[in-house]
């Protein structure tokens, strides 16, 4: 029997492509930065490759959409791309987190471009102006994972981890409230699929990583990949999930109670 939440599950990026996660972050940001959107009225088409073949296409349209529109497909009917960029998934992420200079990447034939390359350079300059001004704090937490780790195809939690990180950077009071190191074990078919950990100690810069933390966590949540989606979207509350046996928690009671605040928040993710 299909889940009543199947439409939501199907909407969650789970391709294993890093660009799908990165474009979610970008989409959230341009929705909140209209002044930057006004500075660049253009339609970009990004052909993202994996192993030399196009694996996904994303469109960034700040020309026909006043607020900016980012979606996973070629440009909508009647809209023509001004710039088409074809680039490997790994290289695109490195460019956007500042690990690979786009001019150098172009000289190394890391990407192909059709259209005005100056528009791409302007996009890159605007993006890094946002970064310099601290407008993309989630990438500071995510970039090591995004650059150095392989995303796991079929796991919805890979996208949900972005939501958790965004809560930490946008709701800084959570660090003072929780003041703990949290480990989240993700199950798929009753088997451990991956582990995330986040250090939210008061007075310290938060740290997000894949895998167990260096020291024993204060709290460990173990939850199925589908159920963490329901928690993130507020469909399932932590206390209800515990009563239903959908979440297993280890740790001291008073710390566990504080750590629940990470999940019991309205979702920040823009539409998927």
CORQUI-V660929 format. One record per backbone hydrogen bond with DSSP energy under -1.0 kcal/mol. NH is the residue of the N-H (numbers start at 1). CO is the residue of the C=O. If there is no record, write none. Layout:
((NH,CO) (NH,CO))
This chain:
((6,3) (9,5) (10,6) (11,7) (12,9) (22,18) (23,19) (25,21) (26,22) (27,23) (28,24) (29,25) (30,26) (31,27) (32,29) (37,33) (38,34) (40,37) (44,60) (45,83) (46,58) (47,85) (48,56) (49,87) (50,53) (53,50) (55,48) (56,48) (58,46) (59,71) (60,44) (61,69) (62,42) (69,61) (71,59) (73,71) (79,76) (82,43) (83,43) (84,114) (85,45) (86,112) (87,47) (89,49) (92,88) (93,89) (94,90) (95,91) (96,92) (97,93) (99,94) (100,94) (105,101) (106,102) (107,103) (108,104) (109,106) (110,105) (112,86) (114,84) (119,116) (121,117) (122,118) (123,119) (124,120) (125,121) (126,122) (127,123) (128,124) (129,125) (130,126) (131,127) (132,128) (133,129) (134,131) (135,130) (139,136) (141,137) (142,138) (143,139) (146,142) (147,143) (148,144) (149,145) (154,14) (155,152) (159,156) (160,156) (161,157) (164,160) (165,161) (166,162) (167,163) (168,164) (169,165) (170,166) (171,167) (174,171) (175,172) (177,173) (178,174) (179,175) (182,198) (183,219) (184,196) (185,221) (186,194) (187,223) (188,191) (191,188) (193,186) (194,186) (196,184) (197,209) (198,182) (199,207) (200,180) (204,201) (207,199) (209,197) (211,195) (218,181) (219,181) (220,250) (221,183) (222,248) (223,185) (225,187) (228,224) (230,226) (231,227) (232,228) (233,229) (234,231) (235,230) (236,230) (241,237) (242,238) (243,239) (244,240) (245,242) (246,241) (247,241) (248,222) (250,220) (256,252) (257,253) (258,254) (259,255) (260,256) (261,258) (262,259) (263,260) (264,260) (265,263))
